[in-house]
Every structure is written in structure tokens, then in C-alpha cells.
Amino acid sequence: MDRSGRRPGTRGAAMAPAGVRSAASARLPPLQPWHACLLALFAGCLAWDAPWAGLPAWGLIFLLCRDLLRGPVRLVAAVACLGLGVGLAWLDMPRVQAPDWLSRRAEYQVTARMLERESLPGNRLRCILDHVTLTDSANTTRPLPGRLAWTWDYPPDSLLPALLPGAEIRTMLAVSPAGGFVNFGSQSSEGWWMRQGVVARAYSRGRDVAAEVLAPGWWPERLRAVLLHRTLDSLTRDDTDDPRFAAHQGRALALAMAFGERQWLSHETVDRLRTASLAHSIALSGAHVGFVASLGWAAAWGLGFLWPSAYLRLPRRKWGVVFGLALVAGYVWLGGATPSLLRAALMFAIWCLLTWRGRPAAVLDGLFLAVALLLLASPAMAVDLRLQLSVAAVAGIACYAGVLGWRLRGAAAGLAGVPGPHGSLRRMLGLLVQVLAVSVAAQAALLPLQLWHFGEVQSSFWCNAVWLPLLGLLVVPGALLGVLGTALAGLLPWMASVSGWLLDLSSVSADALLAGLGWLDARGMLQSHAAIRPHWAVWVGWWGIICWTTIRLAAGRSTPWQTAGLAGACALFVAGCLPTLLPASGQVRLTALDVGQGQALVLEGPDGSRALIDGGGFQSRTFDPGRSIILPALAWLRRPSLELVFISHHDVDHLRGCYYPISHLGPRRVLSNGGAPNADWDQARLAGALRQGGLKEEPLLAGEVLRLGDPAAGLRLAALNPRRKAAGAGNAESLTLCVLWQGRALAILPGDLERAGLEGLAARFGNRLAASALVLPHHGSGNSLSETFLDTVAPAVALASAGQWNQWGFPSDTVREALAARGVSLHVTAEAGAVRLEWDSPGSMPRVTTARGN
């Protein structure tokens, strides 16, 4: 390098294609043998939990990195790392299970230590408790062999400063084993909780839950809580309104940027950010560490301005490292040391160490070393979505910065003589192009994970080009400096007004950014699209293609081994796409999805057309089963589309999961019993979903028949109830459907119809109700048991959609006994996960498949 810090020949190289190639190679640190060994370790950790993906990934790693593994020693080391990853993942696998005595939901007095506390949008807390002891109504105390996850909606503000990690608490909770949401082709929630060591779950709602803090939290957490609430007081010093509500979303966003506390963000704000491809900006991670580190570099520049001789002691680059590390360490504490923030800080610390030692452009080295340390500490993190998202995004950005960015700069240099904007405007446009290109690179790397886990893509990722720079320049610095002023106000009283001004600047800037998003959203410029959730081979192949492309652009050539790796990646990608191109099965399928205590049924015709009957739902407005459960199920290897949506009645456990399918999955009709939701919130959500889908809700009355799919297939749904338009959301007027194939009744779907209504159906239709399958009315409630109706339908198979350990005990023992006495096999989603019935022909008996395989 010369004294200016440039590599010899770099300037001239920027003007010529060959020079650009060499500059790109120089910017991307060459892969080392230990990089290949680390990738093998990662593949081994992944292979323990998902061998179907981990082993092919190892095969691609071997081919793409084969030139790094020359010689038997390196080759053996890479294979050994694969085995080491499998072994470490096996050792790290939690082996705790919920005890048998916890098999039913019951009320306990819980005494525990709070291990983690995470604030969630919509005024929710999720607390992870360990050292848990449970005392039942008989005053019997037992230890829980594992952790308890406690979710609390609308906790009291007075308790928040004391409800901290490290605190010992005592409260009354209804505790049940962790589990549920086991569906075909989707990741179950119980598998995720098991990897966290959580064996039980509890839910609270409202401010009437009594929780007593027996011992305070750890002192750093107490100090952070004091600072948080002083900042809240500073934000509301001139305002009588409460900043914890939706009217103050700019303030809520400023607090989220400073403290990572998202509980004051509304669901509408978070949903809009997600639609704009900006949800990552409210989860403290690498971008926020970068914002804070940039303040360290600014401080290094300021130091040189105030004390020029400081650069004689340390160069500006190292002063930036010193200040950046100090600020990032403080930000990790201020942000609550969340896992994503810790990972980003670790990557930054390693990058700083390599930079201090004179390694330029060490982004990949920092990423590899950080991942190595994380996997050695907890191999199960290889299947942790948060780590996967973080690593994929950083790797995509590193590839852009190391290769594609230099090529874009080379192309821009070739256009230097073209007339156009000059000076600061040209630099500003160049910066916007760079930010947009970084966002595209990160999105390309994240795409497989986004599709696999969420089944959505956003076409508004271009918002990152404006949002992220303004967030980093205005909102984050103002919030952090305002918090610092609040902390110093006790020693320097005049800092109180300064901190208030800075916090106001941050919150007003955040309000302006959110208002801009609202303006775009109102004009339909923010779009989120349901997409196919591809086979695992697609995303393994996709990443293989990206890796080969990066190597090829950096090196200017590819070796035969790397070409073989590209061929393997392309083969995996094509093979993974094939299932989405297969023709329809020719069968009729009825699937009861596992949506907890609710009901969601998917009917699929022989030609692949689909209808949704109910969508499940919960009293909590924060979890959307339509987006989180129904969409992934419908998008698995298929285009997530619907032809018809039926709402049997407007109770929340049947209704709330319908909003997303209505607005995003393109049904041509929405039909119901003609009733309406009881709550204003549900009325508004349903009306908004119908408006977005360009639909209206139509009543479907007894005697009406609808076809599903191709008329030649002969699949129809006949309405049996209600006989007149429903007056409300009651069970007695539930829409009841009969599934007919070529005139033969396959299944009866009675919603939540109760005994009197069922006996009325039996009297009106008689033997025409006979069907091979029955979805139990009202989730198997004893109030909906009619032996006359059972004898009339005479099903061979019965399905019950019910939540695990639900407080009503659905399906009831009397219903189970009545079915057993008639030889009817019963399958309950609480026990079997999703249940699928398949008919090969109109006269055949249904074949039963369950997501749990039991």
C-alpha cells in the first residue's frame, strides 16, 4: 500500500475490466482451509436436526471448496469437522420433557427466576423463566424440569420496572406443556421451544394478574430499567397523553431503536414495516450496530479536529475501533443484550480485532470467526432462524461489498465523461444506489429463508434505500444521545432540556418516516405477496449458485471442482422446483389444520382447486393464524391460492384467521351464515380484508349448492344450515356444509352447531346426511353431542379441531365414548397435529394421514 492507504494500481484498475476484476479479488479476502472446515462444522450441526438439507449442503461445500482442501490432512480435517458438528449438535440437544403430571392445563402458583424478557409489539411481554417450582391446589410443590415460557398481554406499567431478568417472581398461572401448531410441511412451535429448553407455556391477559417480585433483577438490568423510564418521562414531559399507545408511534420507534423495547409499537405499524420490507429495522441487529459504530468513527474524526496530535499516538482507524467498541458495548447493554444484538456485536468485535491487526476488508473473516464461536458455544444455533437470517444477510452484504460493489464502481467510472449531475448530487445518488444494491444483495441471500419460514415476498425492498440512511442519521443518533443526556441530567441539570430536545428530534423524525410509509401504503405502493414455499433443495441450490457466482466474479475464473459444484447446485434447484410443477393428485383432500383451540379446514378438489372453511383465531390480537399457519400450509410446494372462503360463524376461534386469506390469497367468493362479528375490531378487520380483496361477504343458506373447481370434477359443497340469515355470531346458526363428490356425500362440516340444531338436521335430511367423515361440531363439545345425528351420519372417521390441553377438555369424554361405541375412529389435532383425509374415488373410504404420524 502507499501512504494514502490505497493498494498500488487500484485507481487505474477501476477504469478497466481487468483492473476491476483484480480490485474485486483484493476486496474479497481469499477463502482459507479453515473457512471450509467451519462450513463443514455448520453443515454437521444442521445435519443432526435436518439431514435432508445438511448432507447435500455438505456435498456442495466439498465441491466448491475442494481446491482449498488439497492434501489428505485438510480433507480429513473437513470430514472430521462434519462429524464434529453432528456430535456437538447431539450433545447440545435438550433432553428435558414435560412431566406426566403436567399433561393437563391446570392453575399453579409459580415461583421462578426470570431468565429473559422480550417485549413484543402490541403491549406484550414474553418471559422465559427457569428454576421453576409449581404449587397446585392441594399445596403440593414440584420442580419443573425445564423452562417455562410466559406470555403476558397488556401487563401493568407499574410492574415493568421490577419485572426484569434475574428477578425472582411469584404468580398464579395456568400452565400446560409446550406444544402445538404441528402442520404438514411447516416447522412446529414445539420443536422450536424444545431447542430453547422450554417444556411448558403459560398465558396471561390484562392488568389484573397478580405478580409479586420476591427478589430484584440483576443490577445492570435495574439500572437499564431506571434509564428507560426516565427516558419515558422525558418524552412525555409536555404531553398529557400516554406514549404507550398507538398515537405516539414516532416515540415508540425511537424507544425501540434505543432500548429494543417494542411493546409500544402498534400492530399496524409493525405490519406496515413488514410490508415495506423494513421489519428487520426494528429488531436490534447488525444494522444498528453499524449505526452505533459509525458514531465511533465520527468521534475519531472529531478527536482529530480537537486534538490533532492524537493521531500520532494511534491512527484514526484505530481510534475509530476504540470508540466503536466502547459505544457498541454500551449499546448491547442498553438494548437488553438480545441474542441478535449479541451476535452482531460479536461479529463487530472480531472485525475490529482483525482491523487492529492490519487486515483490510475482513468482513468475511469476522463473520466466519463469529459463527465458529457461536456454534462451539451452542451447536443448536445452526437451526436457529435468528442466526440464519443474520448470517445470510451479512454474507450477502459481504459478497456485494467485496465483488459486486467494485464492479458497479468500475462501471460508474467508465461513465465519468457522460453529462449528468455533478458534485454533491452525484455523490448522493451514488450513495442511494449503493444502499439499494446492498439491500438487493441481502434480500437475495435471505430469499430462501424468507420463503421457507414466512411464505411471503415484499416488492417494496427499495424503501430500504431511503429508510435505513434516515433512520441511521436522524432517529438512532437522536435517541441514543437523548438517552445519554437523560443519564447525565442528574449530574448536569441543564442536560435534561438538551436530552428532551434530542429525543423530540428523534421521535419527530421517526414520525415523519412513518408518515411517509403511510402515504405510500395509502397509494398501494407497499406490497406484500404470498409466494410458494419451495422444497429444501431449492434454497440449498440457490445458495450454492450465489456462492459460485461470487467466487467466479472475484477470481475471474472457476476450477473444475467449482464448476461441478455449480452443476450440483443447479441440479438441486431444478429438482426442488419439480414438485411445484406436478399435476393435481386427482383425489379429494380434507385437512384439519392444527391452529390450536379453533378450527381451520382446507378442502382440495381433484383438479387442485381449494377452499378454506374457517381460519381459527385467538382472543389475543397479536397472533395471526391466517398469516402464520394457514399461509405456510397452503404455500407448501403450491401457489398459495384459494377459490372459496367459508366462515361458519363469526366467533373469533373461527374468524380471525380468515382475514389474511381473504385479502391476500385471491378467493373469488367469501360466504358465511350471514351474521357479523360482535367486536368492533373484528368488524373493521373483516371489512378491511374484504375491501382489499375486492370482495363482499355473501350469506349462504340451506339448500344452496356451490361447485369447487372444474365442473367436470363434480366436487360441490351443499349448505344444510342456516335456513335464514343469521342474526349474530352464535353457534346455533353456524353454516353447515356437506362435501359432495359426483353426488356422494364425503364429509359433514357442522361448524359449532349445538345439539338442537344437529337433531333438526337429522330430522330434515335423514339418510341424505350419511357420509364417511364427520368434523365434530363445536370441537367435540358435550353440548354438541347428538346420538341421533351420529347414527344418521354414520361416519367411519371423525375429526376434532381442538387445542392441546384446552381448558374445556375438548373433545369431551362423553363424545369420545359415543364414537368408540359406534366404532368411529377419532383423530384430534391436539394429539395428532394436522389431520388429512384423502378419497381416491367418490365411493372409497378416506385414507387418514397425520402430521405427527400417530
Secondary structure, DSSP 8 states (H G I E B T S, - for coil): --TTS--TTHHHHTTSHHHHHHHHHHHS----HHHHHHHHHHHHHHHHH-HHHHHHHHHHHHHHTGGGG-SHHHHHHHHHHHHHHHHHHHHHS------GGGSS-EEEEEEEEEEEEEEETTTEEEEEEEEEEEE-TT--EEE-SSEEEEEEES--GGGTTT--TT-EEEEEEEEEES-----TTS--HHHHHHHTTEEEEEEEESTT--EEEEE---HHHHHHHHHHHHHHHHHTTT--S-TTSGGGHHHHHHHHHHH---TTS-HHHHHHHHHTT-GGGGS-SHHHHHHHHHHHHHHHHHHHHH-TTHHHHS-HHHHHHHHHHHHHHHHHHHTT--HHHHHHHHHHHHHHHHHHTT-SS-HHHHHHHHHHHHHHH-GGGGG-HHHHHHHHHHHHHHHIIIIIHHHHHHHHHHTTTS----HHHHHHHHHHHHHHHHHHHHHHHHHHHHHHHH-EEES-GGGHHHHHHHIIIIIHHHHHHHHHHHHHTTT-TTHHHHHHHHHHHHHHHHHHHHHHHHHHHHTT---EEE--B--HHHHHHHHHHHHHHHHHHHHSS--HHHHHHHHHHHHHHHHHHHHHHS---SSEEEEE---SSS--EEEE-TTS-EEEE-----S-SS--HIIIIIHHHHHBTS----SEEEES---HHHHGGGHHHHHHS--SEEEESS---SSHHHHHHHHHHHHHHT--EEE--TT-EEE-S-GGG-EEEEEEE-SS--SSS-GGG--EEEEEETTEEEEEE-TT--HHHHHHHHHHHGGGG--SEEE-GGGG-GGG--HHHHHHH--SEEEE---TT-TT-SS-HHHHHHHHHTT-EEEEHHHHSSEEEEESSTTS--EEEETT--
